[in-house]
Amino acid sequence: MTRYNFDTVINRHNTQSVKFDGLKELFGRTDLVPLWVADMDFEVCPEISEALQRRIAHHIYGYAVADDSYWQSIIDWQQRRNNFSFSREEVTYVPGVVKAIGFAVNYFTRPGDTVVIQPPVYHPFRIVTEGNGRKVAANPLIRHGDTFSMDFDGLEQIFAYQHPKLMILCNPHNPIGITWDKDTLVRLARLCKQYGVLVISDEIHGDLAMFGNRFTPFATCCDEAAQNSVVFGAPSKTFNIPGLVSSWTVVKNPDIRRGFFQWLEANEFDAPTFVATVATEAAYNHGEEWLEQAKAYIEDNIRFIEQYCNQYIPLVHPIRPEASFLVWLDCSALNLCHDALVDTFINKAHLALNDGEIFGAEGAGCMRLNVATARSVIADALEKLRLAL
């Protein structure tokens, strides 16, 4: 068995990396340890690089066609890993999950319609909704110590009185890393079906369930979910290939699927590039062992952070994610206002994290930390934060 090395620190500066080369524009300075945008600092598994190099060695880069083997790799992976079964006709390509959510908002709703989100949640859900002239109805999560649940009473109130057309589900939930259990998803599916609310499920972090937790694809929880959902996924977070734009969507209900897929096809949104298909097929067919080792390394990073904070900076409390490489840091015990908290991380500790309030007002006093990097980088960042505090 190949042993992969995740301890190597790779210089990503001047590679057109948002995470590194975008520091100045977003944070106002470049001398920061970038621990924000959700991509990994790990080299992808060699099988992906080798497959791309073989294809690029053929020096004609014309229009691409997606082979049957590409679609089968997606189908087989989801069946094998997540017990999610679907046919070739039920899946198609989309050029990125956020873009695809934008497509769904535009296709399934009209300006002025209401879309439900559950903050603190991935901020593009709000941005893509409001930016397309729709209204956001916030159904905040309920916190119980280090766990969170859906507010179903509040959700039904929104459904009954605001009559939303769509609900965007984050499954697993970003930034908190919740793997929603089957009972929760079933209850949600039945409520949405009752009120005629279509569910858009962002499942991009689904393959990154951690610490023995189980990811349940929304469309698998019950028939109501399968027949009233549009599911988006990708190998991008899983295998650190977001720059290749290799996402997909599954729609089980033919009445929903037919028009949406035709609209995607008419606008050529369903046409992947060869780098997307080659990388996806290599990842899903040959990347399983790399993924398992990467997840184990990330879990150890999270344990390291928990131990360090407990011993040296106990006023910063990391909430262990059930999925993904993003850790929600509860900094409320520091008693700092938003601006002071951000200033502490950026200008005193020289760390670039996502501040909690971009995910909604419910994220006040929190920061989102990307831990998919070498442990030495994590150790250095925590020491910088300790000294700053």
Secondary structure as the mmCIF struct_conf table of DSSP 4:
data_model
#
loop_
_struct_conf.conf_type_id
_struct_conf.id
_struct_conf.beg_label_comp_id
_struct_conf.beg_label_asym_id
_struct_conf.beg_label_seq_id
_struct_conf.end_label_comp_id
_struct_conf.end_label_asym_id
_struct_conf.end_label_seq_id
HELX_LH_PP_P HELX_LH_PP_P1 THR A 2 TYR A 4
TURN_TY1_P TURN_TY1_P1 HIS A 13 ASN A 14
BEND BEND1 THR A 15 THR A 15
HELX_RH_AL_P HELX_RH_AL_P1 VAL A 18 ASP A 21
TURN_TY1_P TURN_TY1_P2 GLY A 22 GLY A 22
HELX_RH_AL_P HELX_RH_AL_P2 LEU A 23 PHE A 27
BEND BEND2 GLY A 28 GLY A 28
BEND BEND3 THR A 30 THR A 30
BEND BEND4 LEU A 32 LEU A 32
STRN STRN1 VAL A 33 PRO A 34
BEND BEND5 VAL A 37 ALA A 38
BEND BEND6 ASP A 41 PHE A 42
HELX_LH_PP_P HELX_LH_PP_P2 GLU A 43 CYS A 45
HELX_RH_AL_P HELX_RH_AL_P3 PRO A 46 ILE A 56
TURN_TY1_P TURN_TY1_P3 ALA A 57 ALA A 57
BEND BEND7 HIS A 58 HIS A 58
HELX_RH_AL_P HELX_RH_AL_P4 ASP A 68 ASN A 82
HELX_RH_3T_P HELX_RH_3T_P1 ARG A 88 GLU A 90
STRN STRN2 VAL A 91 VAL A 94
BEND BEND8 PRO A 95 PRO A 95
HELX_RH_AL_P HELX_RH_AL_P5 VAL A 97 PHE A 108
TURN_TY1_P TURN_TY1_P4 PRO A 111 GLY A 112
STRN STRN3 THR A 114 ILE A 117
BEND BEND9 PRO A 119 PRO A 120
TURN_TY1_P TURN_TY1_P5 HIS A 123 HIS A 123
HELX_RH_AL_P HELX_RH_AL_P6 PRO A 124 GLY A 131
TURN_TY1_P TURN_TY1_P6 ASN A 132 GLY A 133
HELX_LH_PP_P HELX_LH_PP_P3 ARG A 134 ARG A 134
STRN STRN4 LYS A 135 ALA A 138
HELX_LH_PP_P HELX_LH_PP_P4 PRO A 140 LEU A 141
STRN STRN5 ILE A 142 HIS A 144
TURN_TY1_P TURN_TY1_P7 GLY A 145 ASP A 146
STRN STRN6 THR A 147 SER A 149
HELX_RH_AL_P HELX_RH_AL_P7 PHE A 152 GLN A 162
BEND BEND10 LYS A 165 LYS A 165
STRN STRN7 LEU A 166 CYS A 170
BEND BEND11 ASN A 171 PRO A 172
STRN STRN8 HIS A 173 HIS A 173
TURN_TY1_P TURN_TY1_P8 ASN A 174 GLY A 177
STRN STRN9 ILE A 178 ILE A 178
HELX_RH_AL_P HELX_RH_AL_P8 LYS A 182 TYR A 195
TURN_TY1_P TURN_TY1_P9 GLY A 196 GLY A 196
STRN STRN10 LEU A 198 ASP A 202
TURN_TY1_P TURN_TY1_P10 ILE A 204 HIS A 205
HELX_RH_3T_P HELX_RH_3T_P2 GLY A 206 LEU A 208
STRN STRN11 ALA A 209 ALA A 209
TURN_TY1_P TURN_TY1_P11 PHE A 211 GLY A 212
HELX_RH_3T_P HELX_RH_3T_P3 PHE A 218 THR A 220
BEND BEND12 CYS A 221 CYS A 221
HELX_RH_AL_P HELX_RH_AL_P9 ASP A 223 ALA A 226
TURN_TY1_P TURN_TY1_P12 GLN A 227 GLN A 227
BEND BEND13 ASN A 228 ASN A 228
STRN STRN12 SER A 229 GLY A 233
BEND BEND14 PRO A 235 PRO A 235
HELX_RH_AL_P HELX_RH_AL_P10 SER A 236 PHE A 239
TURN_TY1_P TURN_TY1_P13 ASN A 240 ASN A 240
HELX_RH_3T_P HELX_RH_3T_P4 PRO A 242 LEU A 244
STRN STRN13 SER A 247 VAL A 250
HELX_RH_AL_P HELX_RH_AL_P11 PRO A 254 ALA A 266
TURN_TY1_P TURN_TY1_P14 ASN A 267 ASP A 270
HELX_RH_AL_P HELX_RH_AL_P12 PHE A 274 HIS A 286
HELX_RH_AL_P HELX_RH_AL_P13 GLU A 288 TYR A 312
TURN_TY1_P TURN_TY1_P15 PRO A 314 LEU A 315
BEND BEND15 VAL A 316 VAL A 316
STRN STRN14 HIS A 317 ILE A 319
HELX_LH_PP_P HELX_LH_PP_P5 ARG A 320 PRO A 321
BEND BEND16 GLU A 322 GLU A 322
STRN STRN15 ALA A 323 ALA A 323
BEND BEND17 SER A 324 PHE A 325
STRN STRN16 LEU A 326 ASP A 330
HELX_RH_3T_P HELX_RH_3T_P5 SER A 332 LEU A 334
HELX_RH_AL_P HELX_RH_AL_P14 HIS A 338 ASP A 343
HELX_RH_PI_P HELX_RH_PI_P1 THR A 344 LYS A 348
BEND BEND18 ALA A 349 ALA A 349
STRN STRN17 LEU A 351 ALA A 352
STRN STRN18 ASN A 354 ASP A 355
HELX_RH_3T_P HELX_RH_3T_P6 GLY A 356 PHE A 359
HELX_RH_3T_P HELX_RH_3T_P7 ALA A 361 GLY A 363
TURN_TY1_P TURN_TY1_P16 ALA A 364 GLY A 365
STRN STRN19 CYS A 366 ASN A 370
BEND BEND19 THR A 373 THR A 373
HELX_RH_AL_P HELX_RH_AL_P15 ARG A 375 ALA A 388
#
